[in-house]
Amino acid sequence: MLHVRSRQTQDDLGDERHAHDHDHAHDGAGVSRAGWLPAAQRFGLAAALLFGAAMAACAVMAPAGEAIVVTRFGAVTRVITEPGLAWKAPAPIELATPVDLRLRTTSTGLQDVGTRDGLRILVQAYAAWSVPKDGTAIRQFLRSVRNDPDEAARQLRSFVGSALQVTASDFDLADLVNADPSRLRLSEFEARLRHEVEAQLRATYGIAVAEIGVERLTLPETTLNATVARMRSERETIAVQRTAEGQRRAAEIRADAERDSRVAIAAANVKAADIEAAARREAADIYAKAYQSDPRLYLLLRSLDTLAQITGPNTRILLRADAAPFDLLVQGPPREEGAAPGPATAASGAPAQ
């Protein structure tokens, strides 16, 4: 069916189409302006991320107990030893290598070494070591062992084992194994051992030795037998010396005692002689006083004392009856002058005493 539109209708349709196209143009401009803001935000976020990544690539954090070695195309440019945040060029221009500075220990195991007196001993030494906080030593450590602590410990054990051979040859077995603490030189042995290895390790590997000591010391069977025999001989020698010293002291004490006893006896004899002499003098005085007071009574008593001393119950004496002091048995006691003689005196014809 054919539709015929009027001119006005066509004009109205044209105006509607123009308005519709104008509205579409305005809508497109709004969309483009609204899409520009999210794009700027995305660009800022990307820039921030790139900046943060660059900062992270350039930042170096040095923790406590570690050093950071910064290398530029393989060459060391600087060594960071203080803890904290530092900066470097991003990789691969500069690289950061951490080096552990903490204290480590290692042990040599039992080493068969010879002493100065020709005996064999088994010694196990330990070592406490670390990489010092020094740029030169850290560079030396990196060059020598390539920052490998296990390789450094192996080299250290080799050095200490060689030093044990050299050091032990300057000591006798009695200096290292002895029941007398005053004769032990173990501290000197450890100091000598440290002196042997410390300078070489620092110069060759950049390692600082904090301490080296003897962890274990034992004896092989042959050395043990020889040591026991030597200790037995030493004990026998000491026993003989102490026995001789005891005998000497005993002789001195005995001689001193005998001398003191002789001195005491002599002093006692002198004192006794003095006492006896004083007693004799006192007795003589008494006798003299008794004689002066009554001579006849004195003679009578002295005669009786003499008879009591020289005669006893079984005494048999053949003497003249008129001899003193036995005349008393016949004549009786002496009488006073002028008294009549007794019968015994008259019969014997002896004069009155």
C-alpha positions in Angstrom: 0.0 0.0 0.0 1.5 3.3 -1.0 1.7 5.9 1.8 2.1 9.5 0.9 3.5 11.8 3.5 3.0 15.4 3.6 5.7 18.0 3.5 5.2 19.0 7.0 5.4 15.5 8.2 8.7 15.1 6.5 10.0 18.2 8.1 8.9 17.0 11.5 10.7 13.7 10.9 13.8 15.5 9.9 13.8 17.7 13.0 13.4 14.6 15.2 16.3 12.9 13.4 18.5 15.9 13.9 17.7 16.2 17.5 18.4 12.5 17.9 21.8 12.8 16.2 22.6 15.8 18.3 21.8 13.9 21.5 24.1 11.0 20.4 27.0 13.4 19.8 26.6 14.9 23.3 26.5 11.4 24.8 29.8 10.4 23.1 31.7 13.4 24.4 30.5 12.7 27.9 31.7 9.1 27.7 35.2 10.1 26.5 35.6 12.8 29.2 34.4 10.3 31.9 37.0 7.6 30.7 40.0 10.0 31.0 40.0 10.1 34.8 40.3 6.3 35.4 43.2 6.2 32.9 45.1 9.0 34.8 44.6 7.1 38.1 45.8 3.9 36.5 48.9 5.7 35.2 49.7 7.2 38.7 49.3 3.8 40.3 51.6 2.2 37.7 54.2 5.0 38.2 54.0 4.5 42.0 54.5 0.7 41.6 57.4 1.3 39.3 59.0 3.7 41.8 58.4 1.4 44.7 60.0 -1.5 42.7 63.0 0.7 41.9 63.4 1.7 45.5 63.1 -1.9 46.6 65.7 -2.9 44.0 68.1 -0.2 45.3 67.5 -0.7 49.0 69.8 -3.0 51.1 69.0 -3.9 54.6 72.1 -5.0 56.7 70.9 -7.0 59.7 72.9 -7.4 62.9 75.6 -10.1 62.7 76.0 -9.8 59.0 78.0 -7.6 56.5 76.8 -6.7 53.0 79.3 -6.7 50.2 78.2 -4.5 47.2 79.7 -5.6 43.9 79.5 -3.8 40.6 79.9 -6.1 37.6 81.8 -8.5 39.9 84.1 -6.0 41.5 83.7 -5.1 45.2 82.8 -1.4 45.5 82.0 -1.2 49.2 81.4 -3.2 52.4 78.5 -2.4 54.7 79.3 -3.6 58.3 76.9 -1.5 60.3 73.3 -2.6 60.7 70.7 -0.5 59.0 69.3 0.6 55.6 71.7 1.3 52.7 71.3 2.0 49.0 72.9 0.6 45.8 72.3 0.7 42.1 69.6 -1.8 41.0 70.6 -5.2 39.7 72.3 -6.3 37.5 74.5 -3.2 37.9 75.2 -3.8 41.6 74.6 -6.9 43.6 74.5 -7.3 47.4 76.1 -10.4 49.0 75.5 -11.0 52.7 78.5 -12.3 54.8 77.8 -14.0 58.1 79.9 -12.4 60.9 78.6 -14.6 63.8 80.9 -16.7 65.9 81.3 -20.3 64.8 83.0 -23.4 66.2 84.7 -26.4 64.7 86.6 -29.4 65.9 89.6 -31.2 64.4 88.9 -34.7 65.6 91.5 -36.9 67.3 95.0 -36.2 65.9 97.9 -38.5 66.5 100.9 -36.3 67.4 104.3 -36.9 68.9 105.7 -35.2 72.1 109.2 -34.1 72.7 110.1 -37.2 74.7 109.2 -39.4 71.8 105.7 -40.6 72.9 102.5 -40.5 70.9 99.3 -38.9 72.1 95.8 -38.4 70.6 94.6 -34.7 70.8 91.3 -33.2 69.7 91.3 -29.4 69.5 88.4 -27.0 69.0 88.4 -23.5 67.5 86.0 -20.7 67.8 86.2 -18.3 64.8 84.4 -15.6 62.9 84.9 -13.1 60.1 85.8 -9.8 61.7 83.9 -6.6 61.1 86.7 -5.3 58.8 86.3 -4.5 55.1 89.7 -6.0 54.2 89.1 -9.2 56.1 85.7 -9.6 54.5 87.1 -9.1 51.0 89.8 -11.7 51.8 87.1 -14.1 53.0 85.1 -13.7 49.8 88.2 -14.2 47.6 89.6 -17.2 49.5 86.6 -19.3 50.2 83.9 -17.6 48.1 81.7 -16.9 51.2 81.5 -20.6 52.1 81.7 -21.1 55.9 82.0 -24.8 55.6 85.1 -24.4 53.4 86.5 -22.0 55.8 86.0 -24.4 58.7 87.7 -27.2 56.7 90.7 -25.0 56.0 90.8 -24.0 59.7 90.8 -27.7 60.8 93.7 -28.3 58.4 95.7 -25.5 59.9 95.0 -26.5 63.5 95.9 -30.1 62.7 99.3 -29.1 61.3 99.9 -26.7 64.2 99.2 -29.6 66.7 102.1 -31.5 65.2 104.5 -28.6 65.6 103.3 -27.5 69.0 103.3 -31.0 70.6 106.9 -31.5 69.6 107.9 -28.7 72.0 106.2 -30.3 75.1 106.9 -33.5 77.1 104.1 -35.9 77.9 104.4 -34.9 81.6 103.6 -31.3 80.6 100.2 -32.4 79.2 99.3 -35.4 81.3 100.2 -35.3 85.0 98.6 -36.0 88.3 100.4 -32.9 89.8 98.5 -29.8 88.7 101.6 -27.6 89.3 103.5 -29.4 86.5 100.8 -29.1 83.9 101.5 -26.7 81.0 98.2 -27.2 79.1 97.4 -23.4 79.1 100.8 -22.7 77.6 100.2 -25.4 75.0 96.8 -23.9 73.9 98.4 -20.4 73.8 101.2 -21.7 71.6 98.7 -23.5 69.4 96.7 -20.3 68.8 99.8 -18.3 68.1 100.8 -20.8 65.4 97.5 -20.5 63.4 96.0 -17.1 64.2 98.2 -14.9 62.0 98.2 -17.3 59.0 94.4 -17.7 59.1 93.9 -13.9 59.2 96.3 -13.3 56.3 95.1 -16.2 54.1 91.4 -16.5 54.8 90.4 -13.3 56.6 89.4 -15.4 59.7 89.8 -14.2 63.2 90.3 -16.9 65.8 88.5 -16.2 69.1 89.7 -19.2 71.0 91.6 -22.5 70.5 91.7 -25.2 73.1 92.2 -28.9 73.8 88.8 -30.6 73.7 90.1 -34.1 74.4 93.4 -35.7 75.1 93.9 -39.5 75.3 96.8 -41.9 75.0 97.4 -44.9 72.7 97.9 -48.3 74.5 101.7 -48.2 74.1 101.9 -44.6 75.4 99.5 -45.5 78.2 101.7 -48.3 79.4 104.7 -46.1 79.2 102.9 -43.4 81.1 101.8 -45.7 83.8 105.3 -47.0 84.2 106.7 -43.5 84.3 104.1 -42.4 86.9 104.9 -45.5 89.0 108.6 -44.7 88.8 107.9 -41.1 89.8 105.8 -42.2 92.7 108.5 -44.7 93.8 111.1 -41.9 93.6 108.8 -39.6 95.6 108.2 -42.3 98.1 112.0 -42.9 98.5 112.6 -39.2 98.8 109.9 -38.8 101.4 111.1 -41.9 103.3 114.6 -40.5 103.4 113.3 -37.1 104.5 111.3 -38.8 107.2 114.3 -40.8 108.4 116.5 -37.7 108.4 113.9 -35.8 110.4 113.5 -38.7 112.8 117.3 -38.8 113.3 117.3 -35.1 113.9 114.4 -35.4 116.4 116.1 -38.3 118.1 119.4 -36.5 118.3 117.7 -33.4 119.7 115.9 -35.5 122.2 119.0 -37.3 123.4 120.9 -34.0 123.6 118.0 -32.5 125.6 117.9 -35.5 127.8 121.7 -35.3 128.5 121.4 -31.7 129.2 118.4 -32.3 131.5 120.2 -35.2 133.3 123.4 -33.1 133.7 121.4 -30.2 135.1 119.5 -32.6 137.4 122.8 -34.1 138.5 124.2 -30.7 139.2 121.1 -29.7 141.1 121.2 -33.1 143.0 124.8 -32.6 143.8 124.1 -29.1 145.1 121.2 -30.4 147.1 123.3 -33.2 148.5 126.2 -30.9 149.3 123.8 -28.5 151.0 122.3 -31.5 152.9 125.8 -32.7 153.9 126.7 -29.2 155.1 123.4 -29.0 157.1 124.1 -32.5 158.5 127.6 -31.6 159.5 126.3 -28.5 161.2 123.7 -30.6 163.0 126.4 -33.2 164.0 128.7 -30.4 165.2 126.0 -28.8 167.3 125.1 -32.3 168.7 128.8 -33.0 169.5 129.2 -29.6 171.2 126.1 -30.1 173.3 127.1 -33.7 174.5 130.2 -35.3 173.1 129.7 -38.7 174.8 126.1 -39.0 173.7 127.2 -38.0 170.2 129.8 -40.8 170.2 127.3 -43.3 171.5 124.7 -42.5 168.9 127.3 -42.4 166.1 128.6 -45.8 167.2 125.1 -47.2 167.2 124.4 -45.8 163.8 127.6 -47.4 162.5 126.7 -50.8 164.0 123.2 -50.6 162.5 124.8 -49.9 159.1 127.4 -52.6 159.1 125.6 -55.4 160.8 122.4 -57.3 160.1 120.4 -60.3 161.3 122.8 -62.8 159.7 126.1 -60.9 160.4 128.9 -62.8 162.0 131.9 -60.8 163.1 134.9 -61.9 165.0 136.6 -59.0 166.6 138.2 -58.0 169.8 135.6 -57.2 172.3 137.6 -54.2 173.6 137.8 -52.6 170.1 135.5 -49.7 169.3 132.7 -49.8 168.6 132.2 -53.3 170.0 133.6 -52.4 173.3 130.2 -51.0 174.0 128.9 -54.6 174.1 131.4 -55.5 176.9 132.0 -52.2 178.7 128.6 -50.6 178.3 128.1 -46.9 177.7 130.8 -44.6 179.0 130.5 -43.1 182.4 131.2 -39.8 184.0 134.5 -39.0 185.6 134.9 -40.5 189.0 132.1 -43.0 188.7 132.7 -46.6 189.9 133.6 -49.0 187.2 131.1 -51.5 186.2 131.6 -55.2 186.5 132.6 -55.7 182.9 135.1 -53.0 183.1 136.7 -54.3 186.2 136.9 -57.8 184.9 138.6 -56.8 181.7 140.9 -54.4 183.4 140.3 -51.8 180.7 140.2 -48.2 181.8 136.9 -46.4 181.7 136.2 -44.3 178.7 
